[in-house]
């Protein structure tokens, strides 16, 4: 475990969390709301979110290119 423990606040974005994890070679980060632990975010959680975001953008572009509205 690293000392001091790095934590993120609820307001941090996925990109910010991923950058912090990459810079510090971490796989997990506690998510805090003040002094209260809300949960733990893992690098796997963030990768899943990035993939889902990219999939959404690709689908939107495909609909736009094909002329579909919705």
C-alpha positions as CSV (number, residue, x, y, z in Angstrom):
1,X,0.0,0.0,0.0
2,X,1.1,3.5,-0.7
3,X,1.6,6.1,2.0
4,X,0.0,8.6,2.1
5,X,-3.1,7.0,0.6
6,X,-4.2,8.9,-2.5
7,X,-8.0,9.4,-2.7
8,X,-10.4,11.1,-5.1
9,X,-13.5,13.1,-4.4
10,X,-16.8,12.3,-6.0
11,X,-16.5,15.3,-8.4
12,X,-13.4,13.9,-10.2
13,X,-13.9,12.7,-13.7
14,X,-13.0,9.3,-15.0
15,X,-10.1,10.8,-17.1
16,X,-8.7,12.5,-14.0
17,X,-8.9,9.3,-12.0
18,X,-7.2,7.3,-14.8
19,X,-4.5,9.9,-15.0
20,X,-3.9,9.8,-11.3
21,X,-3.8,6.0,-11.3
22,X,-1.4,5.9,-14.3
23,X,1.0,8.6,-12.8
24,X,1.1,6.8,-9.5
25,X,1.0,3.2,-10.8
26,X,-2.2,2.5,-8.8
27,X,-5.0,0.0,-9.6
28,X,-7.5,1.2,-7.0
29,X,-8.5,4.6,-5.5
30,X,-10.8,5.2,-2.6
31,X,-13.7,7.6,-3.4
32,X,-14.4,10.0,-0.6
33,X,-17.1,12.5,0.3
34,X,-15.4,14.6,3.0
35,X,-14.3,12.0,5.6
36,X,-16.8,9.4,4.4
37,X,-15.7,6.6,2.2
38,X,-18.1,6.1,-0.7
39,X,-16.4,3.2,-2.4
40,X,-13.4,2.1,-4.3
41,X,-12.8,2.7,-8.1
42,X,-10.6,0.3,-10.0
43,X,-8.7,0.7,-13.2
44,X,-11.0,-2.0,-14.6
45,X,-14.0,0.2,-13.7
46,X,-12.5,3.1,-15.6
47,X,-11.6,1.0,-18.6
48,X,-15.1,-0.3,-18.8
49,X,-16.4,3.3,-18.7
50,X,-14.0,4.5,-21.4
51,X,-15.0,1.5,-23.7
52,X,-18.7,2.3,-23.1
53,X,-18.2,6.0,-23.9
54,X,-16.3,5.1,-27.1
55,X,-19.0,2.6,-28.1
56,X,-21.7,5.3,-27.6
57,X,-19.7,7.9,-29.8
58,X,-19.2,5.3,-32.5
59,X,-22.9,4.4,-32.6
60,X,-23.8,8.1,-32.8
61,X,-21.4,8.7,-35.6
62,X,-22.7,5.6,-37.5
63,X,-26.3,6.9,-37.1
64,X,-25.2,10.4,-38.3
65,X,-23.3,9.0,-41.3
66,X,-26.2,6.7,-42.3
67,X,-28.6,9.5,-42.0
68,X,-30.6,7.9,-39.2
69,X,-32.3,10.3,-36.7
70,X,-33.3,9.4,-33.2
